[in-house]
Amino acid sequence: MAANKTQPTSSSVIDYLNTVDNNKRREDPFVLLDLFDNIMSEKAVLGGESLIGYGEYHYKYESGREGDFFLTGFSPRKQNLSIYIMPGFKMYTHLLTKLGKHKAGASCLYINKIEDIDITILKQLIKESADYMRTKYNAV
């Protein structure tokens, strides 16, 4: 059984964010950090080399694979900001239509810059998805 490769570390989230290239690319992750800190009761943790995660849930697939992962989080990538909405987006289409310029993968929301989106809608999306994950996985 392979565990998730993105494990929590004891490295400083602030120190990591200060290494992000380009002033603008460095500013937006700090906006997200503040936003997540105000929504989530859990403390930000650096997972792996570049994922800032909040909370934790335990998953187990029918295949027998299981592990732990963050309830939600984000990562400042070179191309964009990746925001992790773990339940996916099927039940949040009503929010995505109001969010602004973005792309969505299975559980990743990609935005180029904070100014491209409605921050109030993003807050609602993060809160609703984290609440859903807490309930579904009995995560505290």
C-alpha positions in Angstrom: 0.0 0.0 0.0 1.6 3.2 -1.1 1.0 6.3 1.1 0.5 9.8 -0.3 3.9 11.3 -1.2 2.9 14.8 0.1 3.6 14.4 3.8 3.4 17.2 6.3 6.8 18.7 7.3 8.0 20.9 10.1 9.3 23.5 7.6 8.0 27.1 7.9 5.2 28.0 5.6 6.3 31.7 5.7 9.9 30.8 4.9 8.7 28.8 1.9 6.4 31.5 0.6 9.3 34.0 0.9 11.2 31.9 -1.7 8.5 32.3 -4.4 10.1 34.1 -7.4 8.7 37.4 -8.7 7.2 39.9 -6.3 3.6 39.5 -7.7 3.8 35.7 -7.6 5.0 36.1 -3.9 2.2 38.5 -2.9 -0.8 36.4 -4.0 0.2 33.3 -1.9 0.4 35.5 1.2 -3.2 36.7 0.4 -4.3 33.1 0.2 -2.5 32.3 3.4 -4.4 35.0 5.2 -7.6 33.9 3.6 -7.2 30.3 4.6 -6.0 31.2 8.1 -9.2 33.1 8.6 -11.4 30.3 7.3 -9.7 27.2 8.8 -9.3 26.5 12.5 -6.3 24.3 11.7 -2.8 25.7 11.4 -1.1 25.9 7.9 1.4 23.1 7.4 3.9 22.8 4.5 3.4 19.4 2.8 6.2 18.0 0.7 8.1 20.8 -0.9 5.3 23.2 -2.0 1.8 22.5 -0.7 0.3 24.5 2.1 -2.3 22.3 3.7 -4.9 22.7 6.5 -6.5 19.9 8.5 -6.3 16.2 7.7 -8.6 13.4 6.8 -8.0 9.7 6.4 -9.1 8.0 3.1 -9.4 4.4 2.2 -10.2 3.3 -1.4 -11.9 0.0 -2.3 -8.5 -1.1 -3.7 -7.2 -1.1 -0.1 -5.0 1.9 -0.7 -5.3 4.4 2.2 -3.6 7.4 3.7 -3.9 10.8 5.1 -4.2 14.1 3.2 -5.1 17.8 3.9 -8.7 18.9 4.0 -7.9 21.8 1.8 -4.9 23.9 0.8 -3.0 25.7 -1.9 0.3 25.8 -3.7 1.9 28.7 -5.5 3.1 27.2 -8.8 5.1 28.9 -11.5 2.1 28.9 -13.9 -0.7 29.7 -11.5 -2.0 29.3 -8.0 -3.4 25.8 -7.3 -6.2 25.6 -4.7 -7.2 22.1 -3.5 -10.9 21.5 -3.2 -10.8 17.9 -2.2 -14.4 16.8 -2.8 -14.1 18.1 -6.4 -16.4 20.6 -8.0 -19.6 18.7 -8.9 -21.5 20.1 -6.0 -20.0 23.6 -6.3 -20.9 24.5 -9.9 -23.1 27.3 -8.6 -20.0 28.9 -7.0 -17.7 28.3 -10.0 -20.0 30.2 -12.3 -19.6 33.3 -10.1 -15.9 32.9 -9.2 -14.3 34.6 -12.2 -11.4 33.5 -14.4 -10.2 30.0 -13.4 -9.7 26.5 -14.6 -10.7 23.4 -12.7 -9.2 19.9 -12.6 -10.5 16.9 -10.6 -9.8 18.6 -7.2 -7.6 21.5 -8.2 -8.7 25.1 -8.9 -6.2 27.0 -11.0 -6.1 30.8 -11.0 -3.5 33.1 -12.5 -3.9 35.9 -9.9 -6.1 36.9 -7.1 -7.5 39.9 -9.0 -9.0 37.4 -11.5 -11.6 36.0 -9.0 -14.2 37.1 -6.6 -12.5 36.5 -3.2 -15.9 36.2 -1.4 -16.9 33.3 -3.6 -13.5 31.6 -3.1 -14.0 31.9 0.7 -17.4 30.2 0.4 -16.0 27.5 -1.8 -13.1 26.7 0.6 -15.4 26.8 3.7 -18.1 24.6 2.2 -15.7 22.0 0.8 -13.7 21.8 4.1 -16.9 21.4 6.1 -18.1 18.7 3.7 -14.7 16.8 4.1 -14.9 17.1 7.9 -18.4 15.6 7.9 -17.7 12.9 5.3 -14.5 11.7 6.8 -15.3 12.4 10.5 -12.3 14.7 10.6 -12.0 17.1 13.4 
